[in-house]
């Protein structure tokens, strides 16, 4: 079975900068003119006061993407574990992730984007599994991680261009 991880990537250096929440936080902070490290309570208050429709849309995206509870196996040891999502959860989240990546690409002049990598990990390597996600060790993640060259970069229009190419 395939599992998916969405990460914020510096496209020029092919470096992972964090998960998709790092991109979402960056976009919200930038739109609200807040500094990195702003407490969540202050961020929520700033969003509530904001009349910027893009801020409101990003906040909705955040709530839609954060509706899956973190398993104890992950939240208790984030330095040594990684969450990966099953195909159904990934496909459900993909429109929101596309939107976030498009904004990230726009705001960073193409320097950052969200990248999706598909992992084919044997069941015996899973530390935890539920109907939404799996948790694996960092070692397992690194062992099975496809290169960033093989990742699908969300918001780039690649699939749309490919579909147009097929029609010609």
Phi and psi in degrees as a GROMACS rama.xvg file:
@    title "Ramachandran Plot"
@    xaxis  label "Phi"
@    yaxis  label "Psi"
@TYPE xy
-92.0235  143.23  UNK-2
-126.13  152.506  UNK-3
-123.669  143.666  UNK-4
-129.595  131.547  UNK-5
-111.614  126.326  UNK-6
-132.38  151.268  UNK-7
-82.6082  125.231  UNK-8
-124.649  134.957  UNK-9
-77.3284  107.705  UNK-10
-66.9049  -34.9464  UNK-11
-67.418  -40.2436  UNK-12
-100.072  -6.19877  UNK-13
51.111  51.4674  UNK-14
-117.76  137.882  UNK-15
-80.3266  129.25  UNK-16
-104.539  -8.5163  UNK-17
150.5  -172.625  UNK-18
-83.4122  -169.389  UNK-19
-69.302  -25.0642  UNK-20
-66.817  -29.6546  UNK-21
-61.9679  -41.1849  UNK-22
-66.6886  -44.4126  UNK-23
-62.3499  -45.2446  UNK-24
-60.8979  -45.2451  UNK-25
-58.7943  -45.8791  UNK-26
-64.4714  -45.2745  UNK-27
-62.6528  -46.604  UNK-28
-61.6764  -41.1979  UNK-29
-64.9001  -47.1015  UNK-30
-64.4216  -30.6492  UNK-31
-96.1563  1.59705  UNK-32
55.2123  44.5559  UNK-33
-108.863  159.108  UNK-34
-89.2482  153.119  UNK-35
-57.9041  140.385  UNK-36
90.9016  2.43792  UNK-37
-61.2054  129.941  UNK-38
-58.3084  148.4  UNK-39
-56.5492  -38.1207  UNK-40
-61.4934  -43.6532  UNK-41
-65.6738  -40.5289  UNK-42
-60.7542  -46.7926  UNK-43
-61.2234  -41.3599  UNK-44
-64.259  -41.8169  UNK-45
-64.5506  -39.4185  UNK-46
-63.2441  -43.9679  UNK-47
-61.5602  -37.1657  UNK-48
-79.042  -21.1772  UNK-49
-71.9684  137.895  UNK-50
-98.8195  0.781219  UNK-51
-71.8062  114.775  UNK-52
-62.001  -29.2139  UNK-53
-68.1322  -37.7927  UNK-54
-62.7602  -43.7924  UNK-55
-63.1531  -41.1147  UNK-56
-65.1144  -41.1189  UNK-57
-64.6552  -37.6718  UNK-58
-65.9919  -38.8528  UNK-59
-63.9934  -43.5705  UNK-60
-58.4264  -43.3784  UNK-61
-60.5549  -44.1352  UNK-62
-67.6227  -35.5686  UNK-63
-68.9558  -37.0313  UNK-64
-80.8373  -19.1089  UNK-65
-102.964  18.9506  UNK-66
-84.2576  -2.9005  UNK-67
-93.3547  125.789  UNK-68
-70.0565  143.432  UNK-69
-77.5011  130.545  UNK-70
-69.9392  151.932  UNK-71
-56.8057  -35.1312  UNK-72
-60.5249  -27.2193  UNK-73
-93.6802  -53.4292  UNK-74
-64.4339  -26.126  UNK-75
-80.5046  -11.7809  UNK-76
-154.586  59.4595  UNK-77
-64.8557  -23.9943  UNK-78
-72.3968  -25.5267  UNK-79
-116.3  2.9209  UNK-80
-133.075  161.516  UNK-81
-136.983  138.144  UNK-82
-93.3256  135.973  UNK-83
-125.992  145.86  UNK-84
-101.837  147.565  UNK-85
-74.4578  169.201  UNK-86
-61.2611  -42.3733  UNK-87
-62.3575  -45.1899  UNK-88
-64.4348  -42.6473  UNK-89
-61.3202  -47.8886  UNK-90
-62.5971  -34.6712  UNK-91
-67.689  -35.9645  UNK-92
-85.2292  -15.1565  UNK-93
-55.1195  -42.6784  UNK-94
-60.1656  -39.9991  UNK-95
-66.9219  -40.0771  UNK-96
-67.0815  -38.3217  UNK-97
-59.3064  -47.1304  UNK-98
-58.9834  -47.5689  UNK-99
-62.5565  -43.4204  UNK-100
-65.1316  -40.351  UNK-101
-58.861  -44.7694  UNK-102
-65.6941  -41.5808  UNK-103
-61.1537  -44.4366  UNK-104
-61.2132  -44.736  UNK-105
-63.1433  -49.426  UNK-106
-68.8784  -26.1661  UNK-107
-106.415  12.5495  UNK-108
52.9372  42.1935  UNK-109
82.2195  2.14144  UNK-110
-73.0811  -38.5416  UNK-111
-118.065  148.382  UNK-112
-154.422  164.62  UNK-113
-90.8116  135.99  UNK-114
-123.56  138.381  UNK-115
-108.444  132.582  UNK-116
-123.008  137.636  UNK-117
-98.4075  132.286  UNK-118
-114.548  132.66  UNK-119
-109.153  96.7511  UNK-120
-115.979  129.734  UNK-121
-64.1742  146.642  UNK-122
-54.4013  -36.0718  UNK-123
-67.4199  -12.3661  UNK-124
-93.4536  -5.48957  UNK-125
-80.8543  135.064  UNK-126
-87.5745  -26.1665  UNK-127
-157.534  148.316  UNK-128
-150.908  135.462  UNK-129
-137.958  -169.038  UNK-130
-72.0449  -9.83001  UNK-131
-108.632  -35.5427  UNK-132
-154.111  169.258  UNK-133
-130.282  158.781  UNK-134
-121.051  133.568  UNK-135
-129.668  161.511  UNK-136
-71.8409  159.73  UNK-137
-59.7303  -35.2883  UNK-138
-64.3057  -43.8314  UNK-139
-64.1098  -43.4949  UNK-140
-55.3403  -50.0165  UNK-141
-67.663  -35.7954  UNK-142
-63.3456  -39.6281  UNK-143
-104.029  0.709894  UNK-144
-68.7251  122.807  UNK-145
-67.0381  154.195  UNK-146
-66.5444  159.391  UNK-147
-66.5653  -20.6694  UNK-148
-65.5664  -27.1073  UNK-149
-92.7652  -2.2619  UNK-150
-74.3567  156.846  UNK-151
-96.6847  120.094  UNK-152
-89.5466  111.482  UNK-153
-68.4459  146.889  UNK-154
78.7189  7.11585  UNK-155
-92.3234  -10.8772  UNK-156
76.4563  7.78044  UNK-157
-55.2057  -47.4072  UNK-158
-66.6508  -37.6549  UNK-159
-62.148  -42.9366  UNK-160
-64.2764  -39.8615  UNK-161
-64.0151  -42.4881  UNK-162
-61.2806  -42.3697  UNK-163
-62.8133  -40.3108  UNK-164
-60.486  -42.9747  UNK-165
-63.6483  -30.0683  UNK-166
-74.7802  -22.5641  UNK-167
